[in-house]
Structure formats: C-alpha cells, structure tokens
C-alpha cells in the first residue's frame, strides 16, 4: 500500500488511514486529552505523513514511522498551545507535566465523564460475563499484547481456536456496547 | 458472510491477516461504513480494556483526512539518479583508452631504449673472468647513451674508473652506484674485498 501511494496512488493512502486511524488517535490522546483536539492532531499527522511519504525508505515498519510523526506532531501542538495560552515553559518530554496540564485544562465535560464511566463499566461487566477461555484469550491479547501464537502456547490450544475465541469475545462485548453508542 | 468479515476485522486489528487479505478487507471497508464502524468499536473495546478510557472516533474521520489528502499534490517517490549518465560514461571510456595508449607507447619506448643500453653491459660482463679488477671497473662504468659513440666514451671514462676501483680497494666495503646518466636509471651493487 505504501509503495502504491509513493507511485502516486492517493486512494491507497485512504486504506492506510482506515487501518491506522484508531491507533494514531489513541496515541495522540495520551498527549492531547481533548478528544476533538486529538483528532485534529491525528489528522495533521496523516497529512504530514503523506507529504513525507516520498522520503519513507521502508527501513522501519510504516506504523513505527507514522508513530514518530504522531508523537512529534502532538508535542509540537502542545508547545504551540502553551505559547498561545500562557508564557510558562512546558517541558514536552515530561509526560507527567503534559498530563497535569491536560487535566488542569478541564477538557472533559461532566456529560462526557459520565458517558465514559458508563461505557467502561459496560465493557468490564461484559468481560466478566464471558466464558473463561474467551476472557483469558481477550485479556492476554489486549492487556499483555501477546500474539495469537503466544496465546495458543499459553492456553495449550490451536491458533485457530485462539483466533475464534478472541473474535467471539469482541462480538460479545460489542453487543453490549453498541446500544450505548447509538 | 458478515460474520466472516467481522472475524477478519478482528484479525486485522491483531495483525493476523496477510497483506493480500488485509488489502481486500480494507477496500471493502472503504466502501462500507458499517464495517468501518465495527472496526471502530473493536478498537474502542481494546483501548477501554487497556486504559479504562472510552475514546470515540468520529465516523467521518477517515473521510476528512482523505478529503484533505486529495487536495494535496502527488508526492512521488524520487527516481534513482544514475551515477553515470551516458555522456560521462563515454568520456570516461575515451579518457581510459587515451591513457592506456600513452602508457603503452611510453612503455614501448623505454623498453626499446633499455634494450639498446643493455648491449654494452653484456659486452663488459663477458670480460670479467680474465681481468677481475678491470672487469669490476668496467662493470661499474656508467651507461653510455645510444646517441654517443661507445668507443670515444670508453676512452674518456677509463681514468676515472681506475680511480674509482682504487677507492673501492682502499675502503673495502659495499657501495651502491647510481649511474643516473641523462635520466636513464641504472644501478649496480659493487663490492670488493681485499682478501
């Protein structure tokens, strides 16, 4: 896909955006707590990446390269926002300071916080109600970041079974989550 | 069919699809917002499990980015420039041939001149058995350029050669004689022992 974009196929970039949008927004959201701002920064990240894609040599994985652009864009955004907002200096390498500033900004409205709590509680409850094999499989995958092969070894079952268990766990949680999201 | 696609979306999140399958699925997702929404919810579940934070992504996020991208010019992969273009290659070849020709001609000239210079030395070497000291003196005799008559040169040089032989006799050691005669390199090791 990357090569196709480098050869001038813009539509191939659409597919890269679809694939990586959530990961990039989640990453940016660690720096920029406001979700709307995080999406703006993520959008800027994708545009910057597109402009620089001709220089991407494939020395690293595309996502690793995109990850670095996202981090830099988020940090630059925070610096620019701090300069606009106050004269105080911000050490953008200090994650705690970034977090505190975001918290102080009070970007989450009470409604948003309430919805957040309700969704998190729904997901937790759905996970608890999962059959044990599914719960272990989804937990190992999402919490521990283990691959299907590693999970199969840990659970002493075929990879295909792991694949199926994780999918069914997601489907079960999604069936509880979907009504809340409207 | 839908369940199969949903399972593939689950695999896509976990990097469990090969490139071809991922490409086919992403193309389908591009055309189908329902599939994109499914991907979004699966990602949301994963993020919520990890961070206890619900992060919603606007369903039109990808469309907005794509709109912005389509306003951008096309940034093509720079073509590799050939290190040697055809003109430089031809010039380099011509220069190499010319240099080779010069070297060969110089080598031929120096070979032919050294051939002519070696003749007197060989003549001198043939006399060494009967007159050791004299032959030593003759062997150390400088080379005579080919444009000068050999006979006249031998006569004028003879006295200095005798003196040199006496010098060697007196010092009993080894000497290197560089008879650099009109840019013709010529060296010979000469030694003499009184015993």
Interface residues (C-beta under 8 A of the other chain):
Chain A: X1 X3 X6 X7 X8 X10 X13 X14 X15 X17 X18 X19 X21 X22 X23 X25 X26 X29 X35 X39 X42 X43 X46 X47 X50 X51 X53 X54 X115 X116 X119 X120 X123 X127 X138 X139 X141 X142 X143 X147 X148 X163 X164 X166 X167 X170 X171 X173 X174 X177 X178 X181
Chain B: X6 X7 X10 X11 X12 X14 X16 X22 X23 X26 X27 X29 X30 X36 X38 X39 X40 X41 X42 X43 X44 X45 X46 X47 X48 X49 X50 X52 X53 X54 X55 X56 X57 X58 X61 X62 X64 X65 X66 X68 X69 X70 X72 X74 X75 X76 X77 X78
